[in-house]
Amino acid sequence: MPSDWRGTTFNNSNLLGRKVFSERLQALLVSKAEAKLGEPDAICADDLANLGNAEDYMRVATNVSTVYENMLALGRGMAPEHVFSFASATMPVVAVVLTAGGAPVHLYHGDAPAPFTAGQIGELAKLGGDLTCHHGSPVPSAHSGATVLALDTVVDASNGHGNAVDGIVGGDASLFITNTERIVPSSIMTVRKRMATPITTPAAEQALQSFCGLAATADAEAPSAGEVAEFNAHLQTMSGTVVNPSADPVTCSAGLPTIAALWLALEGMGGADILMCSTAYGGSSELTDLCLTRENLRKSTFHIQGGASFNGSIEAALGALAADPASLRPTTVLFVEIPSNPDQKMPDLAQVSSKRLAVGQHT
């Protein structure tokens, strides 16, 4: 495997997208189908490197995760662009729920325990989601106007009931879209790249090794409990908070999911006013918009471009919020990138903190 494939960012000089990368990969597999491992004509690292890159960031897609999704797609006779892997066991379902536009989503899990608790379903409802879990197998036309999902074990054992579902949820945290009118692949991709990630490279590499009948050597190492505790304590120390094992940090496979976790936590605490710089990273802004399906979270922006004062713009925006105290949510979040992009401006943090405290006293 090319060493570059194990990175988290990738050269965008030959950026293809998942669909074109998959087409090139499958053409390569067909052209080398007769060659065996070790033979001169067998697929080598250079062949794979010459394919190009599926995406430029790990949280969007990696070549390894896309190869894995191709193997999953071939196993079910599906187009690779209709198959998505996730680094979270619940996100395949969550992504469908969040892109359903408030329409009901029914998940069939056979004899297995429900993948979501009543509390988790309630949290999804706060984001406008409507999820119901069912034992047994789906029946065609049982849920008109709704999206129907089923675990892969249910579909594979249902003797043809797979045509009653719009999507299949794999036990390896994958999503197979069987009805693209009901589950739109581009919408799933948006949620995955903003609120989650594809399967991690070590996990995908291990799964591919197993698929090929090789010894699974990737993703074999795991930290001890003591190493995890040391890691969490180090994160707390770096963040300037007290080391507290009963409140360990939440660690995600990318940065944007940590922001999503913050917004969802604040939503559950009664909501928040999110004051975001208009030049904030587009991913952060789009992610925040994805979470604004209920009025508990409200976003407003301030501008710092050109000759605008960083501190002056923040103070004016805080003042505008304070002018209507009756509408304020329980928490106000000031979201800025320091230094700003692309102007490279720096605010006076002591002044910002003083203004924030003054606004808090008046509201």
Contacts in CASP RR format, 6 or more apart in sequence:
PFRMAT RR
TARGET T0000
AUTHOR 0000-0000-0000
METHOD contacts of the structure
MODEL  1
MPSDWRGTTFNNSNLLGRKVFSERLQALLVSKAEAKLGEPDAICADDLAN
LGNAEDYMRVATNVSTVYENMLALGRGMAPEHVFSFASATMPVVAVVLTA
GGAPVHLYHGDAPAPFTAGQIGELAKLGGDLTCHHGSPVPSAHSGATVLA
LDTVVDASNGHGNAVDGIVGGDASLFITNTERIVPSSIMTVRKRMATPIT
TPAAEQALQSFCGLAATADAEAPSAGEVAEFNAHLQTMSGTVVNPSADPV
TCSAGLPTIAALWLALEGMGGADILMCSTAYGGSSELTDLCLTRENLRKS
TFHIQGGASFNGSIEAALGALAADPASLRPTTVLFVEIPSNPDQKMPDLA
QVSSKRLAVGQHT
1 45 0 8 1.000
1 48 0 8 1.000
1 64 0 8 1.000
1 205 0 8 1.000
2 45 0 8 1.000
2 46 0 8 1.000
2 48 0 8 1.000
2 49 0 8 1.000
2 63 0 8 1.000
4 10 0 8 1.000
4 11 0 8 1.000
4 49 0 8 1.000
5 48 0 8 1.000
5 62 0 8 1.000
5 63 0 8 1.000
5 64 0 8 1.000
5 201 0 8 1.000
6 64 0 8 1.000
6 201 0 8 1.000
7 58 0 8 1.000
7 62 0 8 1.000
7 201 0 8 1.000
8 57 0 8 1.000
8 58 0 8 1.000
9 56 0 8 1.000
9 57 0 8 1.000
9 58 0 8 1.000
10 53 0 8 1.000
10 55 0 8 1.000
10 56 0 8 1.000
10 57 0 8 1.000
10 62 0 8 1.000
10 63 0 8 1.000
11 53 0 8 1.000
11 56 0 8 1.000
12 53 0 8 1.000
12 56 0 8 1.000
14 52 0 8 1.000
14 53 0 8 1.000
15 52 0 8 1.000
15 53 0 8 1.000
15 55 0 8 1.000
15 56 0 8 1.000
16 24 0 8 1.000
16 51 0 8 1.000
16 52 0 8 1.000
16 53 0 8 1.000
16 54 0 8 1.000
17 53 0 8 1.000
17 54 0 8 1.000
17 55 0 8 1.000
17 61 0 8 1.000
18 54 0 8 1.000
18 55 0 8 1.000
18 61 0 8 1.000
18 66 0 8 1.000
18 69 0 8 1.000
18 80 0 8 1.000
18 81 0 8 1.000
19 80 0 8 1.000
19 81 0 8 1.000
21 51 0 8 1.000
21 52 0 8 1.000
21 53 0 8 1.000
21 54 0 8 1.000
21 63 0 8 1.000
21 66 0 8 1.000
22 54 0 8 1.000
22 66 0 8 1.000
22 69 0 8 1.000
22 70 0 8 1.000
22 73 0 8 1.000
22 80 0 8 1.000
22 81 0 8 1.000
24 51 0 8 1.000
24 52 0 8 1.000
25 51 0 8 1.000
25 66 0 8 1.000
25 67 0 8 1.000
25 70 0 8 1.000
26 70 0 8 1.000
26 80 0 8 1.000
28 43 0 8 1.000
28 47 0 8 1.000
28 48 0 8 1.000
28 51 0 8 1.000
29 43 0 8 1.000
32 41 0 8 1.000
32 42 0 8 1.000
32 43 0 8 1.000
32 47 0 8 1.000
34 41 0 8 1.000
35 41 0 8 1.000
35 42 0 8 1.000
35 43 0 8 1.000
36 42 0 8 1.000
48 63 0 8 1.000
51 63 0 8 1.000
52 63 0 8 1.000
53 63 0 8 1.000
54 61 0 8 1.000
54 62 0 8 1.000
54 63 0 8 1.000
54 65 0 8 1.000
54 66 0 8 1.000
55 61 0 8 1.000
55 62 0 8 1.000
57 193 0 8 1.000
58 197 0 8 1.000
58 198 0 8 1.000
58 201 0 8 1.000
58 254 0 8 1.000
59 193 0 8 1.000
59 196 0 8 1.000
59 197 0 8 1.000
59 198 0 8 1.000
59 253 0 8 1.000
59 254 0 8 1.000
59 255 0 8 1.000
59 256 0 8 1.000
60 189 0 8 1.000
60 193 0 8 1.000
60 198 0 8 1.000
61 198 0 8 1.000
62 198 0 8 1.000
62 201 0 8 1.000
62 204 0 8 1.000
64 201 0 8 1.000
64 204 0 8 1.000
64 205 0 8 1.000
64 208 0 8 1.000
65 85 0 8 1.000
65 198 0 8 1.000
65 199 0 8 1.000
65 200 0 8 1.000
65 201 0 8 1.000
65 204 0 8 1.000
66 80 0 8 1.000
66 198 0 8 1.000
67 204 0 8 1.000
67 208 0 8 1.000
68 85 0 8 1.000
68 199 0 8 1.000
68 204 0 8 1.000
68 207 0 8 1.000
68 208 0 8 1.000
69 80 0 8 1.000
69 83 0 8 1.000
69 84 0 8 1.000
69 85 0 8 1.000
69 174 0 8 1.000
69 198 0 8 1.000
70 80 0 8 1.000
70 83 0 8 1.000
71 208 0 8 1.000
71 211 0 8 1.000
72 83 0 8 1.000
72 85 0 8 1.000
72 172 0 8 1.000
72 174 0 8 1.000
72 176 0 8 1.000
73 79 0 8 1.000
73 80 0 8 1.000
73 82 0 8 1.000
73 83 0 8 1.000
73 176 0 8 1.000
76 83 0 8 1.000
76 168 0 8 1.000
76 176 0 8 1.000
78 176 0 8 1.000
78 178 0 8 1.000
81 185 0 8 1.000
82 176 0 8 1.000
82 177 0 8 1.000
82 178 0 8 1.000
82 180 0 8 1.000
82 185 0 8 1.000
83 174 0 8 1.000
83 175 0 8 1.000
83 176 0 8 1.000
83 177 0 8 1.000
84 92 0 8 1.000
84 95 0 8 1.000
84 174 0 8 1.000
84 175 0 8 1.000
84 177 0 8 1.000
84 185 0 8 1.000
84 188 0 8 1.000
84 189 0 8 1.000
84 192 0 8 1.000
84 198 0 8 1.000
85 172 0 8 1.000
85 173 0 8 1.000
85 174 0 8 1.000
85 198 0 8 1.000
85 199 0 8 1.000
85 204 0 8 1.000
86 92 0 8 1.000
86 95 0 8 1.000
86 173 0 8 1.000
86 174 0 8 1.000
86 175 0 8 1.000
86 192 0 8 1.000
86 196 0 8 1.000
86 197 0 8 1.000
86 198 0 8 1.000
86 199 0 8 1.000
87 173 0 8 1.000
87 196 0 8 1.000
87 197 0 8 1.000
87 198 0 8 1.000
87 199 0 8 1.000
87 200 0 8 1.000
87 203 0 8 1.000
87 253 0 8 1.000
88 94 0 8 1.000
88 173 0 8 1.000
88 196 0 8 1.000
89 115 0 8 1.000
89 171 0 8 1.000
89 173 0 8 1.000
90 115 0 8 1.000
90 116 0 8 1.000
90 120 0 8 1.000
91 173 0 8 1.000
91 191 0 8 1.000
91 192 0 8 1.000
91 195 0 8 1.000
91 196 0 8 1.000
92 169 0 8 1.000
92 170 0 8 1.000
92 173 0 8 1.000
92 174 0 8 1.000
92 175 0 8 1.000
93 105 0 8 1.000
93 107 0 8 1.000
93 115 0 8 1.000
93 116 0 8 1.000
93 131 0 8 1.000
93 149 0 8 1.000
93 169 0 8 1.000
94 124 0 8 1.000
94 191 0 8 1.000
94 195 0 8 1.000
95 175 0 8 1.000
95 188 0 8 1.000
95 191 0 8 1.000
95 192 0 8 1.000
95 195 0 8 1.000
95 196 0 8 1.000
96 105 0 8 1.000
96 147 0 8 1.000
96 149 0 8 1.000
96 167 0 8 1.000
96 175 0 8 1.000
96 183 0 8 1.000
96 188 0 8 1.000
97 105 0 8 1.000
97 124 0 8 1.000
97 129 0 8 1.000
97 130 0 8 1.000
97 131 0 8 1.000
98 124 0 8 1.000
98 127 0 8 1.000
98 129 0 8 1.000
98 191 0 8 1.000
98 195 0 8 1.000
98 290 0 8 1.000
99 183 0 8 1.000
99 184 0 8 1.000
99 187 0 8 1.000
99 188 0 8 1.000
99 190 0 8 1.000
99 191 0 8 1.000
100 129 0 8 1.000
100 130 0 8 1.000
100 147 0 8 1.000
101 128 0 8 1.000
101 129 0 8 1.000
102 128 0 8 1.000
102 129 0 8 1.000
102 130 0 8 1.000
103 130 0 8 1.000
103 145 0 8 1.000
103 146 0 8 1.000
103 147 0 8 1.000
104 130 0 8 1.000
104 131 0 8 1.000
104 132 0 8 1.000
104 143 0 8 1.000
104 145 0 8 1.000
104 146 0 8 1.000
104 147 0 8 1.000
105 129 0 8 1.000
105 130 0 8 1.000
105 131 0 8 1.000
105 132 0 8 1.000
105 146 0 8 1.000
105 147 0 8 1.000
105 148 0 8 1.000
105 149 0 8 1.000
106 131 0 8 1.000
106 132 0 8 1.000
106 134 0 8 1.000
106 138 0 8 1.000
106 142 0 8 1.000
106 143 0 8 1.000
106 146 0 8 1.000
106 147 0 8 1.000
106 148 0 8 1.000
106 149 0 8 1.000
107 115 0 8 1.000
107 116 0 8 1.000
107 131 0 8 1.000
107 132 0 8 1.000
107 133 0 8 1.000
107 134 0 8 1.000
107 149 0 8 1.000
107 150 0 8 1.000
107 151 0 8 1.000
107 169 0 8 1.000
108 133 0 8 1.000
108 134 0 8 1.000
108 135 0 8 1.000
108 136 0 8 1.000
108 137 0 8 1.000
108 138 0 8 1.000
108 148 0 8 1.000
108 149 0 8 1.000
108 150 0 8 1.000
108 151 0 8 1.000
108 154 0 8 1.000
108 165 0 8 1.000
109 115 0 8 1.000
109 133 0 8 1.000
109 134 0 8 1.000
109 135 0 8 1.000
109 136 0 8 1.000
109 150 0 8 1.000
109 151 0 8 1.000
109 154 0 8 1.000
110 134 0 8 1.000
110 135 0 8 1.000
110 136 0 8 1.000
110 137 0 8 1.000
110 150 0 8 1.000
110 151 0 8 1.000
110 153 0 8 1.000
110 154 0 8 1.000
111 135 0 8 1.000
111 136 0 8 1.000
112 151 0 8 1.000
112 153 0 8 1.000
114 133 0 8 1.000
115 133 0 8 1.000
115 151 0 8 1.000
115 169 0 8 1.000
116 124 0 8 1.000
116 131 0 8 1.000
116 133 0 8 1.000
121 131 0 8 1.000
121 132 0 8 1.000
121 133 0 8 1.000
123 264 0 8 1.000
123 268 0 8 1.000
124 130 0 8 1.000
124 131 0 8 1.000
125 131 0 8 1.000
126 264 0 8 1.000
126 267 0 8 1.000
126 268 0 8 1.000
126 294 0 8 1.000
126 296 0 8 1.000
127 264 0 8 1.000
127 267 0 8 1.000
127 291 0 8 1.000
127 293 0 8 1.000
127 294 0 8 1.000
128 293 0 8 1.000
128 294 0 8 1.000
129 293 0 8 1.000
136 154 0 8 1.000
137 150 0 8 1.000
137 154 0 8 1.000
137 157 0 8 1.000
137 158 0 8 1.000
137 161 0 8 1.000
137 164 0 8 1.000
138 148 0 8 1.000
138 150 0 8 1.000
138 154 0 8 1.000
138 158 0 8 1.000
138 161 0 8 1.000
138 162 0 8 1.000
138 164 0 8 1.000
138 165 0 8 1.000
139 161 0 8 1.000
139 164 0 8 1.000
140 161 0 8 1.000
140 163 0 8 1.000
140 164 0 8 1.000
141 164 0 8 1.000
142 148 0 8 1.000
142 164 0 8 1.000
147 166 0 8 1.000
147 167 0 8 1.000
147 182 0 8 1.000
147 183 0 8 1.000
148 164 0 8 1.000
148 165 0 8 1.000
148 166 0 8 1.000
148 167 0 8 1.000
149 165 0 8 1.000
149 166 0 8 1.000
149 167 0 8 1.000
149 168 0 8 1.000
149 169 0 8 1.000
150 158 0 8 1.000
150 161 0 8 1.000
150 162 0 8 1.000
150 164 0 8 1.000
150 165 0 8 1.000
150 167 0 8 1.000
150 168 0 8 1.000
150 169 0 8 1.000
151 168 0 8 1.000
151 169 0 8 1.000
151 170 0 8 1.000
151 171 0 8 1.000
152 168 0 8 1.000
152 169 0 8 1.000
152 170 0 8 1.000
152 171 0 8 1.000
152 176 0 8 1.000
153 171 0 8 1.000
154 161 0 8 1.000
155 161 0 8 1.000
155 162 0 8 1.000
155 165 0 8 1.000
155 168 0 8 1.000
162 168 0 8 1.000
162 178 0 8 1.000
165 178 0 8 1.000
165 179 0 8 1.000
166 177 0 8 1.000
166 178 0 8 1.000
166 179 0 8 1.000
166 182 0 8 1.000
166 183 0 8 1.000
167 175 0 8 1.000
167 176 0 8 1.000
167 177 0 8 1.000
167 178 0 8 1.000
167 179 0 8 1.000
167 183 0 8 1.000
168 175 0 8 1.000
168 176 0 8 1.000
168 178 0 8 1.000
169 175 0 8 1.000
169 176 0 8 1.000
170 176 0 8 1.000
172 199 0 8 1.000
172 207 0 8 1.000
173 199 0 8 1.000
174 199 0 8 1.000
175 188 0 8 1.000
177 183 0 8 1.000
177 185 0 8 1.000
177 188 0 8 1.000
190 286 0 8 1.000
190 290 0 8 1.000
191 290 0 8 1.000
192 198 0 8 1.000
193 256 0 8 1.000
194 256 0 8 1.000
194 260 0 8 1.000
194 283 0 8 1.000
194 286 0 8 1.000
194 287 0 8 1.000
194 290 0 8 1.000
195 256 0 8 1.000
195 257 0 8 1.000
195 260 0 8 1.000
195 287 0 8 1.000
195 290 0 8 1.000
196 253 0 8 1.000
196 254 0 8 1.000
196 257 0 8 1.000
197 252 0 8 1.000
197 253 0 8 1.000
197 254 0 8 1.000
197 257 0 8 1.000
198 204 0 8 1.000
199 207 0 8 1.000
200 219 0 8 1.000
200 253 0 8 1.000
202 218 0 8 1.000
202 219 0 8 1.000
203 218 0 8 1.000
203 219 0 8 1.000
205 218 0 8 1.000
205 219 0 8 1.000
206 216 0 8 1.000
206 217 0 8 1.000
206 218 0 8 1.000
206 219 0 8 1.000
206 220 0 8 1.000
209 215 0 8 1.000
209 216 0 8 1.000
209 217 0 8 1.000
209 218 0 8 1.000
210 216 0 8 1.000
223 231 0 8 1.000
229 245 0 8 1.000
232 245 0 8 1.000
232 248 0 8 1.000
232 249 0 8 1.000
233 243 0 8 1.000
233 245 0 8 1.000
235 249 0 8 1.000
235 251 0 8 1.000
236 242 0 8 1.000
236 243 0 8 1.000
236 244 0 8 1.000
236 249 0 8 1.000
237 243 0 8 1.000
239 249 0 8 1.000
250 258 0 8 1.000
250 261 0 8 1.000
252 258 0 8 1.000
252 261 0 8 1.000
256 283 0 8 1.000
256 284 0 8 1.000
256 287 0 8 1.000
259 284 0 8 1.000
259 287 0 8 1.000
259 288 0 8 1.000
260 287 0 8 1.000
260 290 0 8 1.000
260 291 0 8 1.000
262 333 0 8 1.000
263 272 0 8 1.000
263 274 0 8 1.000
263 287 0 8 1.000
263 288 0 8 1.000
263 291 0 8 1.000
263 297 0 8 1.000
264 291 0 8 1.000
266 272 0 8 1.000
266 297 0 8 1.000
266 331 0 8 1.000
266 333 0 8 1.000
267 291 0 8 1.000
267 294 0 8 1.000
267 296 0 8 1.000
267 297 0 8 1.000
268 296 0 8 1.000
269 330 0 8 1.000
269 331 0 8 1.000
270 296 0 8 1.000
270 329 0 8 1.000
270 330 0 8 1.000
270 331 0 8 1.000
271 296 0 8 1.000
271 297 0 8 1.000
271 329 0 8 1.000
271 330 0 8 1.000
271 331 0 8 1.000
272 296 0 8 1.000
272 297 0 8 1.000
272 298 0 8 1.000
272 329 0 8 1.000
272 330 0 8 1.000
272 331 0 8 1.000
272 332 0 8 1.000
272 333 0 8 1.000
273 298 0 8 1.000
273 300 0 8 1.000
273 321 0 8 1.000
273 328 0 8 1.000
273 329 0 8 1.000
273 331 0 8 1.000
273 332 0 8 1.000
273 333 0 8 1.000
274 288 0 8 1.000
274 297 0 8 1.000
274 298 0 8 1.000
274 299 0 8 1.000
274 300 0 8 1.000
274 333 0 8 1.000
274 335 0 8 1.000
275 299 0 8 1.000
275 300 0 8 1.000
275 301 0 8 1.000
275 302 0 8 1.000
275 314 0 8 1.000
275 317 0 8 1.000
275 318 0 8 1.000
275 321 0 8 1.000
275 332 0 8 1.000
275 333 0 8 1.000
275 334 0 8 1.000
275 335 0 8 1.000
276 284 0 8 1.000
276 285 0 8 1.000
276 288 0 8 1.000
276 299 0 8 1.000
276 300 0 8 1.000
276 301 0 8 1.000
276 302 0 8 1.000
276 335 0 8 1.000
276 336 0 8 1.000
277 301 0 8 1.000
277 302 0 8 1.000
277 303 0 8 1.000
277 304 0 8 1.000
277 335 0 8 1.000
277 336 0 8 1.000
277 337 0 8 1.000
277 340 0 8 1.000
278 301 0 8 1.000
278 302 0 8 1.000
278 303 0 8 1.000
278 304 0 8 1.000
278 305 0 8 1.000
279 303 0 8 1.000
279 304 0 8 1.000
279 305 0 8 1.000
279 337 0 8 1.000
279 340 0 8 1.000
279 341 0 8 1.000
279 342 0 8 1.000
279 343 0 8 1.000
280 335 0 8 1.000
280 336 0 8 1.000
280 337 0 8 1.000
281 337 0 8 1.000
281 341 0 8 1.000
284 335 0 8 1.000
288 297 0 8 1.000
288 299 0 8 1.000
288 335 0 8 1.000
289 299 0 8 1.000
291 297 0 8 1.000
292 298 0 8 1.000
292 299 0 8 1.000
296 329 0 8 1.000
297 329 0 8 1.000
298 329 0 8 1.000
300 317 0 8 1.000
300 320 0 8 1.000
300 321 0 8 1.000
301 317 0 8 1.000
302 313 0 8 1.000
302 314 0 8 1.000
302 316 0 8 1.000
302 317 0 8 1.000
303 313 0 8 1.000
304 310 0 8 1.000
304 313 0 8 1.000
304 340 0 8 1.000
304 343 0 8 1.000
304 345 0 8 1.000
305 343 0 8 1.000
306 343 0 8 1.000
310 340 0 8 1.000
310 345 0 8 1.000
310 346 0 8 1.000
310 347 0 8 1.000
310 348 0 8 1.000
311 347 0 8 1.000
311 348 0 8 1.000
311 351 0 8 1.000
311 352 0 8 1.000
311 355 0 8 1.000
314 334 0 8 1.000
314 336 0 8 1.000
314 347 0 8 1.000
314 352 0 8 1.000
314 355 0 8 1.000
315 355 0 8 1.000
318 332 0 8 1.000
318 334 0 8 1.000
318 355 0 8 1.000
318 356 0 8 1.000
318 359 0 8 1.000
319 359 0 8 1.000
321 328 0 8 1.000
321 332 0 8 1.000
321 359 0 8 1.000
321 363 0 8 1.000
322 328 0 8 1.000
322 359 0 8 1.000
322 360 0 8 1.000
322 362 0 8 1.000
322 363 0 8 1.000
325 362 0 8 1.000
325 363 0 8 1.000
328 363 0 8 1.000
332 356 0 8 1.000
332 359 0 8 1.000
332 360 0 8 1.000
334 352 0 8 1.000
334 356 0 8 1.000
336 347 0 8 1.000
338 346 0 8 1.000
338 347 0 8 1.000
338 349 0 8 1.000
339 345 0 8 1.000
339 346 0 8 1.000
340 346 0 8 1.000
END
